[in-house]
């Protein structure tokens, strides 16, 4: 398969990059000085594209690569891929579900603890020498807090199970009520927010879920409420979130994803009620290797005419 052209949309994972280089003719789009010229030159040789949560295959890219047969995403999210265009062109699409579920759910719980117990602030307090001058302030208990989850899919369910271990009552919102679940369902996000202490965003990013957390939701969550976003940045109306945190209309937030990554609103940097992470939900060595192996497995399965491991389209 060394002669098959594969386009890597952006830097992702050294192991994945090395293995793609061994097995295919790998093109690194981020190293190309003039992208349009490159795509024109290689339009008939690139048969696969590897993307992730930051870069994928939009309609323009798909039209520029008429020989492309498969888009393999190094991510569970598909919002950077034009699925309708892929379906129209007969292009297969795969992602990496399941393998990153545990890490993202772990991180969501970590963010809850970090925000409520002010772990980052406590760390800075010790490092700065302030502890010698007096004890740190009291923080907020996590055990028993009402946790509301937007999107009760694989990741949402894994978060719920972990939160249950902390005796947290669980409720959720999704497009439709999920049968045979013991968790309480709310038909709107505003109702969910009004009835929980911690609101977790864990749904897929679609046109319908863009800015699903708006001012009404933030106000319903309230001055003691905490927002945790391990979904996608555009799930949240970021300017509204910033103003609510600055004005203390929202109790706190733990944020792993932002609307215009890697740009982060500077107003958040000085706040003690926010924990900010650089989109590291699945960022462990073990999981990233599993994700890379799944991307490689899907590509090899496609080009050997075998069933795809995790097909989307």
Beta strands, then each sheet from edge to edge (+ up, - down):
strand 1: 5-8
strand 2: 25-28
strand 3: 46-51
strand 4: 70-73
strand 5: 92-94
strand 6: 147-150
strand 7: 170-173
strand 8: 184-185
strand 9: 198-201
strand 10: 226-229
strand 11: 252-255
strand 12: 274-276
sheet 1: 2+ 1+ 3+ 4+ 5+
sheet 2: 8+ 7+ 6+ 9+ 10+ 11+ 12+
end
